[in-house]
Amino acid sequence: MTTVSLAAENGSAAERPPVAPAPEVEPIRADAVAEAATEAAAPVPAAPEPAPEPVAVVLTPPDPNRPKRAGWWSRTKAALGGE
């Protein structure tokens, strides 16, 4: 492939259609920036937390006829000379 300049390949600048000028842009006002900053910094009120759900704790009374089960702690206390 031979090297060809882009102007020759795409046409010279005189052959291209003119580019439309950029539209007018309104300058940014300092007070508009300050208003936007205060709106962004305004605290958003937090939604109130719902009341906690009551938790029902069901305790059955101890059965006096139930056989006693000695757990590891009672056996360890007895081995160490405790009650």
C-alpha positions in Angstrom: 0.0 0.0 0.0 1.4 3.4 -0.8 1.4 6.3 1.6 -1.1 9.0 0.6 -1.7 12.2 2.6 -5.1 12.4 4.3 -5.9 15.7 2.5 -5.5 13.9 -0.9 -7.4 10.8 0.2 -10.4 12.6 1.9 -10.4 15.6 -0.4 -8.7 19.0 0.3 -10.1 21.5 2.8 -11.5 23.6 0.0 -13.8 20.7 -1.2 -15.3 20.0 2.3 -18.6 21.6 3.3 -18.2 24.4 5.9 -18.8 23.5 9.5 -21.7 25.1 11.3 -20.7 27.5 14.1 -21.2 26.4 17.7 -24.5 27.6 19.4 -24.3 30.4 21.9 -23.9 29.2 25.5 -25.2 31.1 28.5 -22.4 31.7 31.1 -22.8 30.1 34.5 -23.9 32.5 37.2 -22.3 32.3 40.6 -25.7 32.6 42.4 -27.0 29.6 40.4 -24.0 27.6 41.5 -24.6 28.6 45.1 -28.3 27.6 44.9 -27.4 24.2 43.4 -24.8 23.7 46.2 -27.3 24.5 49.0 -30.0 22.2 47.4 -27.4 19.4 47.2 -26.3 20.0 50.8 -29.8 20.1 52.3 -30.2 17.2 54.6 -32.8 14.7 53.6 -35.1 13.9 56.6 -34.6 10.3 57.6 -37.7 8.0 57.6 -38.8 7.2 61.1 -37.8 3.7 62.2 -40.7 1.3 62.6 -41.3 0.3 66.2 -39.5 -3.0 67.0 -41.7 -6.0 66.8 -42.4 -7.5 70.3 -40.7 -10.8 70.7 -42.7 -13.4 72.6 -40.5 -15.5 74.9 -42.3 -18.7 75.9 -40.9 -20.3 79.1 -42.4 -23.5 80.2 -42.4 -24.1 84.0 -39.9 -26.7 85.1 -41.3 -30.2 85.4 -40.5 -31.5 88.9 -40.9 -35.1 87.8 -38.4 -34.8 85.0 -35.1 -36.6 85.6 -32.1 -34.4 86.3 -29.4 -34.4 83.7 -25.9 -33.6 84.9 -24.1 -31.5 82.3 -20.4 -31.1 81.7 -20.2 -28.1 84.1 -21.7 -29.9 87.1 -19.5 -32.9 86.5 -16.4 -30.7 86.2 -17.3 -28.8 89.4 -17.6 -32.1 91.2 -14.3 -33.3 89.9 -12.6 -30.1 91.0 -14.0 -30.4 94.5 -16.9 -28.0 94.1 -20.4 -28.6 95.3 
